[in-house]
């Protein structure tokens, strides 16, 4: 039974709203006419100093340069020796970089659990992450990359592994994954090839997915991380053909994988029992996914057109007849067709964006065997007229054609029109060493289906060491991924060393 109480989207985030208002008033506005006048007067005063130096001064400068030549030379040699000592163990065509990070979260709103249930109060993460990327450049036109990532979360051993389900331990305690691993190069003057595990980003939105359908997402901890850090790589073959201002791309996706979502026993999993088994399609030639895009970049605007024949990342449930004539419920992923577009236009300090997609053969649990057509649309704007500040607002609607009332009941819970609103505020301080970011995400039709707000601060302690901290507040709703999340409010901190 999920929490169906109504809420005001900012019911638990008055502090965030107050802080946002204060930040908006602190943001410096563009220079006024008065400041322009002062600048012109100052230019007039300094005009005499901008004349060419006399020959006498030039001679003095030349003598000074001669005296300082020795010191400059010694500094350059010293820096060259430092650089050489750091990279001397690698050939010029090979480079290694990556990062190691320790992160923890502290849950602040959970009540005492029922007997036998995990206790999610207090610290819920003590995780070490490591990512390594190896890049090789074979020539001016050919290169390769291999990346890997692993993590280990010690909180389960600290709290007692017997307190958690095997599903949670398998997904959240440790992981080793091959990340991007590809070779890319130029087949001809206008043709490029990229082959291997890679990420292909479609669309213009930074927060809401409309046409960005190729790579699945890691959604095991909703709200904590932006989409750009959640995409999971897939093995693809990508061919790019360039002509004029246009780029035509053809993509074959050979690896079939889907979103990583919360599992039974985790505090973001709403059901009282595990999800049905998944009947995922194999990564085979017959199941290859296909995609095509046409992109044009012009002065002040750009346009993208998309087509994809892919498996739906979101499964539906079906009764399946087994070999012993019994039946069971399984998760199914059906193929669908997506036709879409994305458009950006720069207008002064404004960036206007829109995306649209038509998805054919979308399947739902409450009407097995029937495919629906869904139309997704997004409009948004981004403003950067304040110093060191970016503000964006995006609104999306997902409309189901021939919608029927039974689709609104569990487990589908989808209305004819589903809305999503994303507001983002970002500002840099202290010469770009401190970044403040606020993200507000609202879901729902007429009544909200859930919401969350994330406030975070990133501070560069050094060029290689970054400290991040913040809080995420959740409000429950009828949306499947937002059921019973109101108690999951948490604060987080991360310390990352990049090399």
N, C-alpha and C positions, 0 to 999 in steps of 0.2 A: 504494500500500500504506500503510494508516494504522497508527498506533501502537496496538497492542493490549495493551501491557504493563499489568499491574494496578498499582493505586496505592492508597495511603491518601489520602483526600480532603484531609488536612492535611499531606501529605508535604513540601511546600515552603512551608508557612505556619506553622511552629512559632512564629515571631516574632509573627504575627498572633494566634494563640491565646493566647500569653503576655500580650500587650498587652491583649486582651479581658478576661482574668481579672483583671488589675490594675485595669482600669477599673471592673469590677463591684464590686470591693472598695472603690474610691474613691467610688462613688456614695453620696451621703448618704441614709440611711434616714429614714422618717417619724418625726416627733417622738415621744419616749417619754413615759410618764406623769410621769417626773421633770421633763421640760421643761415639761409642762403645769402642774405644781405651782409651778415657778419663775415662770411667766407669771402665775398667779393671785396670788402674793405681790406681784409687781411692780404688778399692777393695783390691789391694795389700797393700796400706798404712794402711787400716783399719783392716787388717787381724789379727793383734795382739790384737785388742780390742774385737774380736769376740770369744776369748777363754773363757772357763768356769770360772766363778768367783771363787776366793779363798775362803777357809773356813772362813777366817777373814771377808771378805766382805759379805759372806753369813750370818754370825752372825749379822753384822751391819744391813743388810737388814731386818733380822728377828726382831731385836729390833725396827726398824723403823715401820715395819708393825704392831707390837704390840701397839705402841704409837698411830698409826692412826686408829686402829680398831674402836675406839669409834666414831670418826668423820664420818667414812664411814657408820657405823650403823645408826647414826642419819639421814644422807642424804637419805639412803634407806627407812627408816621408813617414813620420810617426803614425799617422792615421792609416796610411797604406799598409804599414807593417802590422797594425792591429787587425785590419780587415783580413790580411793574408793569414794571420795566425788563427783566426776564427774559422775560416772556410778552407784551410789548407788540406783538411782531411777528405774533402769532396772534390771531384772533378768539376770543371766549369759548367758542364752541361747538366749537372745534377743538383737538386736542392731538396732540403727537408725542412718542413715546418710543422707546427701543430700547437697544442695547448694541453695543459693539465689543470683540472679544476676540482675544488672541494665545495660542495653545496649542502645546505641543510634547510629544512622547513620546520616550522613550529605551528601546530594547529591550535587555534585560539577559541573555537566555538563549539567543539564536540561535547555532548553530555556523556555521562558514564554509560558504558555499553551494557547490553543485556548479557546474562551469563552465557558463556561460550562464544561470544562475539569478540573480534579483535578490538583492542582499546586504541583508538586513533588520537587520543588527547596528547598534547605536548609534542615532543619531537617525533616526526614521521619520516625523516630522511637524514642520512649522514653518508653522502655519496661522493665517490671519487670518480671522475671522468677523465679519460685520456684519448686524444685524437692525434693521429700522425698522418701527414700527407707527404708523399714522395713524388716529385715532379722531375721529368727528364725532357730535355730539348735536344732532339737528334739533328735538326737542321733549322733553317729559317721558316720552314713550312710544316714540320712534323714534330709533335711532342706527345707525351704520355703522362698520365697521373694515376697513382694508386693511393688510396686513403683507407684508413681503418679507424674504428672507434670501439672503445670498451668502457664499461663502468662496473663498479662494485658498490653496493649500498650496505653498509655495516649495521644499519639500524635494526635489521631483522635479527641479527645475532645478538645485538645489545638488548633488545626487548624480549627475545625468546622466539626462535623460529616456529615453535609449536603453536604459537598464538595465531598463525596466519595460514591461509589455505595454500595448497600446492600451486594453484593458479597464480596467486600473488607472488609467491617465491620464484616461480618460473619466469615471470614477466618483469619483476621489479628488483630482484636481488642482484642479479649480474647479467651481463650480456657482452658478446663480442660480435661485431658486425663489420663486414666489408662495405665501405662507403663508396664514393666515386672511384671508378677504376676504368680508364678508357685510354684509347689512342686517337689522336685527331691530326688531320693534316689536309693539304691541298692536293686534290686529284687533277685539277686543271685551273686555269686562271680565274674561272668563275664558279668552280665547284669545290666544296669542302666536304670532308667525311669525318664523322665522329662515331666511334664504335666502342661499346662497353657500358659499364654501369654509370649512369649520369642522371642529372636533374634538368628538366626542360620546363621553364616557367612561361606560362601563357597568361595573358590578361594584364590589366593595369592596376587592379586593387592591391593594396598592401595588407588588407585585413580579411576581406570576404571573398570566398571562392565562387566564381561564376564560370569562367572559361578555363581556369587553371585545374584541369581534370586529369592530367597524365600521371603525375607522381602521387602516390598515397601519402598520408600524413601519420605522424606519431602523435596520437591524441590521448595517450595514457594519463597525462596530467593536464586536463583542460584549463586554459586560461593563464598558465604560467609562462608560456613561450610564444613568440610570434611565428606566423606561418613560414617565414623565410628560414627558420631554424628547425622546422618540423617536417619538411619534405623528405621522403625516403627515396633513394635512388633506385632506378630500374635499369636492366640491361636492354639497350636499344641500339639500333642502327639509324643514324641521322645523316641525311644528305641535304646540303644547302646549295642552292643555285642563285647567283646574284645577277641582276640585270637592271641597269639604271638605278632608280631609288628603291627598288624592290628586292626582297629576298623570299624565295620559294623553298620551303622545307618539307621533305618527306620523311616520315618516321615509322619504323617498325619496332614495336615493343615486344621483346622476346620473353621477358620475365613477368610472370603473373604474381602479384602480391597486393595486399589490401591494407586499409588503415589499421594501425595498432590502436586498440581501444581499451578502456578499463575492463578488468576481469573480475570474476566472482570473488567476493571477499574484500575487494578494495573499497575505499570510502567513496569513490566516484561511481561505483556500480550499484544500481538501484534495486535489482531483482533479488529475490530470496533464494535463488538457485542458479546454477551455471547456465550459460547460454547453450542452445542446442548445438550439436556437432556441425562443423562447417564442411560442406561439400565444395571445396575450392577447385576450380579448374587447374589442370596441370600446365606447366610451362612447356608448351609443345608448338610445333609448326602450325597445327590446326587452330590453336588458340591464340596465335599472334594477334596483337592489337595494332591497328593502323591509324595514322594521324597525318594531317596535311595542314600547313599554315602558309599564308601569304602576308608579308609584312612590308609596309612602306613607311619611310621616315622622310618628312618634308619640313620646310621652314615653319616652325611654330606648331606643328601638329603631326600626328602619326596614326596609322590605321593598321589593324590586323584582322584577318579573316581566318577562321579555324573550321576544321572538320576532324572528328575522331570516331572511330568504331572500337569501343572499349568495353570492358566489363565494369558494371556498376560497383564502385567501392563500398556502397551501403547495401548490405544483404537484406533479403526478405526471408520469411520462414515458409516452408512447404512440408506437407506430409509426403513421405517417400516410401514406396513399397520395397521392402527388403527381400532377400532371397528366400527367407523362411516364411514368406507370405505375411509377415507382420509389417507394421508401419511405424515410422518414427519421424519426428520433426527435425528438419535439417535447415541450416543456413544456405541460401542459394544466391549466386551472383549471376545475373543475366546480362547478356550483351545489350548495349544501347548505342544509339547514334547521337552525336552532338554536333550541331551546326552553331557557330558563334562568331562574334565580332568584338573588338575592343577599340576604343578611340580615345585619344588624348589631345588636348589643346592647351597651349600655354598662352595666357592673356595677362601680361604684366606680372604681378606677384601671384597670380592665380594659376593653378593647374586644374583644368576641368577634365573629368574622365567619365566614361560610360562603357558598360559591357552588357552584352545580351547573349543568351544561348537558348536553343530549342533542343530538348532531349526527348528522343522517341524511344518507346518500349521500356519505360520505367515501371518496375513491378512492385507490388505491395502485398503484404501478408494476407490482408482481409479479402483480397480478390485474386487468388492464385491463377496463373495462366493468362491474365489480362495485362496488356501493356498500355500505359498511359503516356500522354504527351505533356511534358512540363515546360513552361517558359519562364526562364530566369532573367531578371533585369536589374542592373545596378546603375546608379548615378552617384557622383561624388565630386568633391572639390577640395583642393588643398591650397592653403594660403601661407606664404612665406614673407609677408611684408614687414613683420616685426623682426628686429635684430635677433639672430641666433635662435629663432623660434619658428616652428612649423605647426600648423593647426589643420586637421583634416576631418571631414565628415563624409560618410558613405552610407547609402540607403539601398537595400536590396529587397525585391519581391520575387517569390517563387510561386507561380500560378499553375495549378493542375487543371487541364482541360477535362471536361466530362467528369468532374469530381462527383463522388457519391458520399452520402453521410456516413456510411460504414467505414470509410477510410479515416474518420476522426476518432474511432474507438481504438483501444489498445489491441495489439502492440504498435500499430502504425502511428496513430495520433497526428495525422497530417490534415490540415484544413485546405480549402481551395486556394487561399492566399496565405502564405507564410512570410513574415517580414523579419528583417534583420537590420539593425542600426548600429554603426560603429563610429565613435568619436575618439579622436586621438590628438593629444597635445604633447609636444616635445620641445624642450628648450635646453640650450647649452650655456654653461657658466664657466668662469675661471679659465678663460682661453681654451675652451673646448675640452677641458679635463673632467668636467662634471656634467652629466646629462640627466635631466628630469623628464620622465615620461609618464603619461596618464592615458589609459585605454579604458573606454566604457563600451560594453557590448550589450545590446538589448535584443531579445527575441520575442516573437509572438505575432498573432493576428490582432483582434481587438483587445484581448487581455494578454498580458505579458506571459510568455512561455518560459521565462527565466532570464537571468542577467548576471553579469559579473563586472567588476571594476578592478583594474590593476594599476597600482602606483609603484614606480620603481626609480631608483637612483643608481647611476653607474659613475664610479669615480676612478680615474686613472692614477693610481699611486705612483707608477713609473711608466716608462714606455712599454714595459712587458707585463706589468702587474695591474689587474683591474679588480676592484671591489664592487659588488652589486648587492643591493638589498631592496626590500619593498614588501608590499602586502597585496593579497588578492581577496576580495570579498565576493561572495556568491549569493544569489537569490534563486530559490527553487521555482520550477514551473512544470508544465505538462510536457514540454519537449523531452524526448527520450533521454538525451544526454544531459539534461538539466534537472532531472527528478532527484529529490532528496539531496541536494548539494548545499542547502542553506547552512548546514553545520560545518562545512569544509573550509571556512575562512582560515587563512594562514598567512604568516609572515615568512619571508625567505631571505637567505643571504648566500652569496657565492663569491669565492675568491679564485681568480683565474690567472695563471701564468702562461704567457704565449712565448713561443720560441721559433 
